[in-house]
């Protein structure tokens, strides 16, 4: 008998998750799960704890209370999240390398089957293969980060402000990438504090200020 969707392990599950700094509660307690093919948008203004939440989910920060499970495995600072890719505020690539050199490094690290040149073309950076990352604009650097995201086989995407520094075409690009990832059985959790259009897929929201 095949397991029903409710029987399958969630890609992400949080139970009683909270985080405090200097004895001040930043968020929580939170209880939620994210299954294959689902998207969750975390809402809240600056200082609401959106970026902190994603760092806790990735195992980069220790939770104050509660647990995080990714693919059924406990996540903490001793056990970084497996099966997820984290896109943070910083680009995450080396400025002294070209765009293509950065992607070749990522492709080798992730054992990706997608050619780096194709990833660059998909994010609108065809023709920039030899450009140093440090010479790119803020929007182009975000697109290069999105190309690195495409090279990751991880089923869970943790995206911190993925729309930042992008024009309307870039926002549409993010939405296409998320929709394609979900269609292939992945899941995405993203944060935003702006009034950006949500991806054209069913999406739940989690408001940290509620």
CORZIZI-V611241 format. One record per residue. N is the residue number from 0. RES is the residue in one small letter. SS is DSSP state (~ for helix, > for strand, _ for the rest). OMEGA is omega in degrees with one decimal (NA if undefined). NEAR is the number of other ideal C-beta (glycine too) atoms within 10 Angstrom. Layout:
n->[N	N]
res->[RES	RES]
ss->[SS	SS]
omega->[OMEGA	OMEGA]
near->[NEAR	NEAR]
//
This chain:
n->[0	1	2	3	4	5	6	7	8	9	10	11	12	13	14	15	16	17	18	19	20	21	22	23	24	25	26	27	28	29	30	31	32	33	34	35	36	37	38	39	40	41	42	43	44	45	46	47	48	49	50	51	52	53	54	55	56	57	58	59	60	61	62	63	64	65	66	67	68	69	70	71	72	73	74	75	76	77	78	79	80	81	82	83	84	85	86	87	88	89	90	91	92	93	94	95	96	97	98	99	100	101	102	103	104	105	106	107	108	109	110	111	112	113	114	115	116	117	118	119	120	121	122	123	124	125	126	127	128	129	130	131	132	133	134	135	136	137	138	139	140	141	142	143	144	145	146	147	148	149	150	151	152	153	154	155	156	157	158	159	160	161	162	163	164	165	166	167	168	169	170	171	172	173	174	175	176	177	178	179	180	181	182	183	184	185	186	187	188	189	190	191	192	193	194	195	196	197	198	199	200	201	202	203	204	205	206	207	208	209]
res->[x	x	x	x	x	x	x	x	x	x	x	x	x	x	x	x	x	x	x	x	x	x	x	x	x	x	x	x	x	x	x	x	x	x	x	x	x	x	x	x	x	x	x	x	x	x	x	x	x	x	x	x	x	x	x	x	x	x	x	x	x	x	x	x	x	x	x	x	x	x	x	x	x	x	x	x	x	x	x	x	x	x	x	x	x	x	x	x	x	x	x	x	x	x	x	x	x	x	x	x	x	x	x	x	x	x	x	x	x	x	x	x	x	x	x	x	x	x	x	x	x	x	x	x	x	x	x	x	x	x	x	x	x	x	x	x	x	x	x	x	x	x	x	x	x	x	x	x	x	x	x	x	x	x	x	x	x	x	x	x	x	x	x	x	x	x	x	x	x	x	x	x	x	x	x	x	x	x	x	x	x	x	x	x	x	x	x	x	x	x	x	x	x	x	x	x	x	x	x	x	x	x	x	x	x	x	x	x	x	x]
ss->[_	_	_	_	_	_	_	_	_	_	_	>	>	>	>	>	>	>	>	>	>	_	_	>	>	>	>	>	>	>	>	>	>	>	_	_	_	_	>	>	>	>	>	_	_	_	_	_	_	~	~	~	~	~	~	~	~	~	_	_	_	_	_	_	>	>	>	>	>	>	_	_	>	>	>	>	_	_	>	_	_	_	_	>	>	>	>	_	_	_	_	_	_	_	_	_	_	>	~	~	~	~	~	~	~	~	~	~	~	~	_	_	_	_	_	~	~	~	~	~	~	~	_	_	_	_	_	_	_	_	_	>	~	~	~	_	_	~	~	~	~	~	~	~	~	~	~	~	~	~	_	_	_	_	_	>	>	>	>	_	_	_	_	_	_	_	_	~	~	~	~	~	~	~	~	~	~	~	~	~	~	~	~	_	_	_	>	>	>	>	>	>	_	_	_	_	_	_	_	_	_	_	>	>	>	>	>	_	_	_]
omega->[179.0	179.3	175.1	179.2	-178.7	179.1	-176.4	177.3	175.6	175.1	178.5	176.2	178.1	-179.2	177.6	-173.0	176.4	179.4	178.6	176.0	-177.3	177.7	175.4	-179.5	178.1	174.7	173.4	0.6	-177.8	174.0	176.5	176.2	-179.4	-178.1	177.7	179.4	-178.1	175.5	178.8	178.3	178.4	-176.1	177.3	179.4	177.6	179.5	-178.9	178.5	-177.8	-179.6	178.2	178.8	-178.7	178.7	175.4	179.5	-179.7	-178.4	-179.8	174.4	178.4	176.2	174.7	178.6	175.8	-175.3	172.3	174.5	174.4	-176.9	179.3	-177.9	179.1	178.5	170.1	-176.7	175.3	-178.6	-179.6	-176.0	172.7	178.3	176.5	174.1	-176.1	175.7	-176.5	-179.7	-179.0	-175.3	179.2	175.0	-173.9	-176.1	-177.6	175.4	176.2	178.4	-178.0	177.2	176.8	-177.4	176.8	176.9	179.5	-179.2	178.3	-179.4	-176.8	-175.9	-175.9	176.1	-179.6	178.4	179.5	179.5	179.3	178.4	177.3	-179.6	-177.6	-179.2	175.2	-179.5	173.6	-176.4	179.2	-173.7	-175.5	180.0	175.5	-178.1	-177.8	179.1	179.0	173.3	179.0	178.8	178.2	176.1	176.9	177.9	177.0	175.3	178.1	175.5	176.1	176.9	179.9	-178.0	-178.2	177.2	-175.5	-179.4	-177.6	176.3	173.1	-169.6	-179.2	-179.1	-177.2	-178.9	-175.7	176.8	-179.2	173.7	-177.3	177.6	178.6	176.8	177.3	177.2	178.0	-179.7	178.4	-179.2	179.7	179.8	178.5	179.6	179.0	179.8	179.3	176.6	177.0	176.7	-177.9	170.7	-176.2	178.3	173.7	171.6	-179.6	-178.2	179.9	176.0	177.8	176.8	-177.3	179.0	173.7	-175.2	174.5	178.5	175.2	-176.7	-177.7	179.5	-177.3	NA]
near->[4	5	8	7	9	7	8	12	14	20	26	24	19	24	14	12	21	17	21	13	11	5	6	6	13	18	21	20	14	20	11	15	15	20	15	16	17	19	23	17	18	26	15	19	10	7	12	18	22	24	18	18	28	23	18	28	24	20	21	15	17	11	22	17	13	16	13	22	17	26	17	11	12	12	25	14	11	8	12	13	24	12	15	23	22	21	23	16	11	9	20	15	20	13	12	9	15	16	28	18	17	24	27	17	16	21	19	11	11	15	8	18	8	16	13	23	14	13	23	22	15	18	23	16	21	11	10	20	15	9	15	15	20	12	12	19	9	11	15	21	20	23	24	25	22	22	26	25	23	21	23	21	12	19	19	25	23	25	25	22	20	27	18	16	17	20	9	8	10	20	16	14	20	24	18	13	21	24	15	14	24	20	10	10	11	21	23	28	24	24	24	19	15	9	5	17	11	14	23	11	16	10	15	11	12	18	10	19	11	7]
//
